[in-house]
Amino acid sequence: MPARIPVLILGGGIIGTAVAWALAERGVTGIEVVDLDLAGVYASSELNAGGVRATWWQPVNIECCRLTLDFFRAHAEGFGFRQRGYLWLYGDAALWQRALEKRALQNAFGLDVEALEPFELWTRFPLLDRAREEILGATFSPRDGLVNPNAVRAFYRAGAERRGVVFRNRHYVSGIATARVAGAAGALRRVSHVDVIEVARGDPTDADGTVREILTSHRIAPAAQRGELRLEPETVVNCLGAWSSVLLAKIGLRDVAEPVRRQISLVDVHASDLPAGASFERLGMIVDASGLYLHPEGPHVLAGYSTPDEAPGFDFGYDGDAFFEREIWPRLAHRMSAFERCGHVRGWAGLYDVTPDCSGLAGAIAGFSNLFEARSFTGRGVMQSYAIGRAMAGLLATGRFDEVDLAPLSRDRFDDPARWIPEDLHI
Ligand SMILES: Cc1cc2nc3c(=O)[nH]c(=O)nc-3n(C[C@H](O)[C@H](O)[C@H](O)COP(=O)(O)OP(=O)(O)OC[C@H]3O[C@@H](n4cnc5c(N)ncnc54)[C@H](O)[C@@H]3O)c2cc1C
């Protein structure tokens, strides 16, 4: 017997959970979230760098992050929000010029971004003691910082559950079917049902590799299958992140985004190696001119680098010492003597869901009466989560974006290159 569900959210990462929470806060009932693995062992929401900033180059991205950071600030203690700023170094003249121009836009949103000339930069950040001649200047945004994404997602989930949202863990969305909407003009379709397979409960750390096998191969071994369900939702919201294309292909929708691996290393650095006056204690995120980013993370330093020629795919392999020695250590040591003899602790890989203009996808999917999406936030999903949740809840509850206007993030924009919203300032 198919289960009828008013609102079905596919994917319980930080975005799906934020949408569920915000919708429930509006008083909407009958919301269910399905996810293969709510522990999120391979979800981007659990594998990210925890950096949060409102300093982007596109107004919709600035506004979504500004609202989300305000929310994080209001819950700073619970979310581990540390307002320590983002320091962005520029070595390319055209990019530096653009950063100065965009600073005016960012400050119009009240972000207080400073432009630092080299002398002031070296005085305030003595850690950056190498290859100084390469750097033309930097921007520093003191209101940005770092957050604990797990605490944020847990907050959304607890709030959603308090308001009656049902989270179905270990449920894999295996199929989706559509039907023509009778009497509608054109070829309008609706999602008629969603098929879900319940998967055997495994080790929460996925030591047996079941979750990884399913998420990379999209197949479920018969022995892992515990049952099947047919869900008949009135409204469906796709929040499957980097796995969205697998679902959309089942209803003949060509996707515009693709999954791309991103790797992060944890680094050990000796306090005695820091230059005079330098400290990690109050440091936020630094984005180097080379594309490397770093911030203090507990007793270590977290450092990431997005390899430009990374092939798309569902790859969670961390390249270990090879990645650290090829991409991370040389860039760290090139800019900061403190990292000359640092050590590689460990690292991991997760997926970005990347669109052609590196901005997200949110809103109704054209051609469908009851299918919506909120996904593909590249390296920005945590820092946009609150605003995306609120905006999508408005759209689902009232039929329009009544709080935050996400119209620029509609997938229709890819029909016309003039409507793309290229976000160049991503890492
Ligand atoms: C290395 C790295 C660094 C990052 N750094 C930052 C940062 O500093 N700041 C920031 O804001 N963002 C950062 N991001 C991006 C951010 O993590 C993502 O944008 C965000 O987590 C996306 O959330 P989501 O809910 O859309 O997707 P996810 O968290 O990936 O959730 C998708 C969910 O869908 C489930 N799923 C998939 N397929 C199925 C299926 N068929 N059936 C059932 N369930 C399914 C998965 O189990 C998963 O739980 C980073 C990402 C990575 C990988």
The ligand as an SDF file (V2000), in Angstrom:
LIG
                    3D

 53 58  0  0  0  0  0  0  0  0999 V2000
   35.9500   19.2000    1.0780 C   0  0  0  0  0  0  0  0  0  0  0  0
   34.7690   20.1240    1.1890 C   0  0  0  0  0  0  0  0  0  0  0  0
   34.9280   21.3570    1.8060 C   0  0  0  0  0  0  0  0  0  0  0  0
   33.8360   22.2190    1.9410 C   0  0  0  0  0  0  0  0  0  0  0  0
   33.9840   23.3930    2.6410 N   0  0  0  0  0  0  0  0  0  0  0  0
   32.9130   24.1640    2.8830 C   0  0  0  0  0  0  0  0  0  0  0  0
   33.0210   25.3020    3.7280 C   0  0  0  0  0  0  0  0  0  0  0  0
   34.0830   25.6070    4.2490 O   0  0  0  0  0  0  0  0  0  0  0  0
   31.8840   26.0320    3.9510 N   0  0  0  0  0  0  0  0  0  0  0  0
   30.6700   25.7100    3.3870 C   0  0  0  0  0  0  0  0  0  0  0  0
   29.6970   26.4290    3.6020 O   0  0  0  0  0  0  0  0  0  0  0  0
   30.5550   24.6440    2.5780 N   0  0  0  0  0  0  0  0  0  0  0  0
   31.6370   23.8620    2.3280 C   0  0  0  0  0  0  0  0  0  0  0  0
   31.5160   22.7470    1.5390 N   0  0  0  0  0  0  0  0  0  0  0  0
   30.2450   22.5120    0.8400 C   0  0  0  0  0  0  0  0  0  0  0  0
   29.1740   21.9840    1.7400 C   0  0  0  0  0  0  0  0  0  0  0  0
   29.6670   20.9510    2.5540 O   0  0  0  0  0  0  0  0  0  0  0  0
   28.0310   21.4920    0.8600 C   0  0  0  0  0  0  0  0  0  0  0  0
   27.6180   22.5220   -0.0200 O   0  0  0  0  0  0  0  0  0  0  0  0
   26.8300   21.0710    1.6810 C   0  0  0  0  0  0  0  0  0  0  0  0
   27.2110   20.2050    2.7190 O   0  0  0  0  0  0  0  0  0  0  0  0
   25.8240   20.3960    0.7890 C   0  0  0  0  0  0  0  0  0  0  0  0
   24.7870   19.9140    1.6100 O   0  0  0  0  0  0  0  0  0  0  0  0
   23.6350   19.0320    0.9760 P   0  0  0  0  0  0  0  0  0  0  0  0
   22.6720   18.7900    2.0450 O   0  0  0  0  0  0  0  0  0  0  0  0
   23.1820   19.6740   -0.3020 O   0  0  0  0  0  0  0  0  0  0  0  0
   24.3610   17.6830    0.5010 O   0  0  0  0  0  0  0  0  0  0  0  0
   24.9180   16.4610    1.3670 P   0  0  0  0  0  0  0  0  0  0  0  0
   25.3990   16.8830    2.6880 O   0  0  0  0  0  0  0  0  0  0  0  0
   25.8970   15.7410    0.4930 O   0  0  0  0  0  0  0  0  0  0  0  0
   23.6310   15.5860    1.5990 O   0  0  0  0  0  0  0  0  0  0  0  0
   23.0650   14.7840    0.5850 C   0  0  0  0  0  0  0  0  0  0  0  0
   22.4610   13.5680    1.2550 C   0  0  0  0  0  0  0  0  0  0  0  0
   21.8140   12.7940    0.2630 O   0  0  0  0  0  0  0  0  0  0  0  0
   21.9340   11.4330    0.6180 C   0  0  0  0  0  0  0  0  0  0  0  0
   21.7010   10.6250   -0.5770 N   0  0  0  0  0  0  0  0  0  0  0  0
   22.3270   10.7040   -1.7620 C   0  0  0  0  0  0  0  0  0  0  0  0
   21.7600    9.8840   -2.6560 N   0  0  0  0  0  0  0  0  0  0  0  0
   20.7260    9.2810   -2.0150 C   0  0  0  0  0  0  0  0  0  0  0  0
   19.6940    8.3960   -2.4280 C   0  0  0  0  0  0  0  0  0  0  0  0
   19.5870    7.9530   -3.6900 N   0  0  0  0  0  0  0  0  0  0  0  0
   18.7840    7.9940   -1.5090 N   0  0  0  0  0  0  0  0  0  0  0  0
   18.8170    8.4640   -0.2390 C   0  0  0  0  0  0  0  0  0  0  0  0
   19.7530    9.3360    0.1900 N   0  0  0  0  0  0  0  0  0  0  0  0
   20.6860    9.7490   -0.6970 C   0  0  0  0  0  0  0  0  0  0  0  0
   23.3180   11.3110    1.2030 C   0  0  0  0  0  0  0  0  0  0  0  0
   23.3970   10.2020    2.0920 O   0  0  0  0  0  0  0  0  0  0  0  0
   23.4680   12.6480    1.9260 C   0  0  0  0  0  0  0  0  0  0  0  0
   23.1600   12.5490    3.3010 O   0  0  0  0  0  0  0  0  0  0  0  0
   32.5800   21.8630    1.3910 C   0  0  0  0  0  0  0  0  0  0  0  0
   32.4130   20.6190    0.7650 C   0  0  0  0  0  0  0  0  0  0  0  0
   33.4870   19.7500    0.6750 C   0  0  0  0  0  0  0  0  0  0  0  0
   33.2960   18.4160    0.0140 C   0  0  0  0  0  0  0  0  0  0  0  0
  1  2  1  0
  2  3  1  0
  2 52  2  0
  3  4  2  0
  4  5  1  0
  4 50  1  0
  5  6  2  0
  6  7  1  0
  6 13  1  0
  7  8  2  0
  7  9  1  0
  9 10  1  0
 10 11  2  0
 10 12  1  0
 12 13  2  0
 13 14  1  0
 14 15  1  0
 14 50  1  0
 15 16  1  0
 16 17  1  0
 16 18  1  0
 18 19  1  0
 18 20  1  0
 20 21  1  0
 20 22  1  0
 22 23  1  0
 23 24  1  0
 24 25  2  0
 24 26  1  0
 24 27  1  0
 27 28  1  0
 28 29  2  0
 28 30  1  0
 28 31  1  0
 31 32  1  0
 32 33  1  0
 33 34  1  0
 33 48  1  0
 34 35  1  0
 35 36  1  0
 35 46  1  0
 36 37  1  0
 36 45  1  0
 37 38  2  0
 38 39  1  0
 39 40  1  0
 39 45  2  0
 40 41  1  0
 40 42  2  0
 42 43  1  0
 43 44  2  0
 44 45  1  0
 46 47  1  0
 46 48  1  0
 48 49  1  0
 50 51  2  0
 51 52  1  0
 52 53  1  0
M  END
$$$$
